Amino acid sequence: MKISVELTLTPLQDDFEPAIIEFIRRLRASGLTVLENPLSTQVYGEYDQVMEVMQKEIKSALEMIDKGLLYMKIVKSDRSDYEPHF
């Protein structure tokens, strides 16, 4: 089953950029389809593979920050080819 995951990592600390950049770099290196925009990162692929990567990389990301939030939305479909019609 294909899924699309939207992630927003929000460290609650002054020096927040290094953790976000490292999180995105690790997701890019996973072999999954990864797209970014200024507000979130999207990951696309097979459910089992995506969730295996999410388990590992979310834990690593949370270990890099003192306090923070991670928002995750999962859609049951591959939305990587979505193009807005406006």
Rosetta blueprint (number, residue, H / E / L):
1 M L
2 K E
3 I E
4 S E
5 V E
6 E E
7 L E
8 T E
9 L E
10 T E
11 P E
12 L L
13 Q L
14 D L
15 D L
16 F L
17 E H
18 P H
19 A H
20 I H
21 I H
22 E H
23 F H
24 I H
25 R H
26 R H
27 L H
28 R H
29 A L
30 S L
31 G L
32 L L
33 T E
34 V E
35 L E
36 E E
37 N L
38 P L
39 L L
40 S L
41 T E
42 Q E
43 V E
44 Y E
45 G E
46 E E
47 Y H
48 D H
49 Q H
50 V H
51 M H
52 E H
53 V H
54 M H
55 Q H
56 K H
57 E H
58 I H
59 K H
60 S H
61 A H
62 L H
63 E H
64 M L
65 I L
66 D L
67 K L
68 G E
69 L E
70 L E
71 Y E
72 M E
73 K E
74 I E
75 V E
76 K L
77 S L
78 D L
79 R L
80 S L
81 D L
82 Y L
83 E L
84 P L
85 H L
86 F L
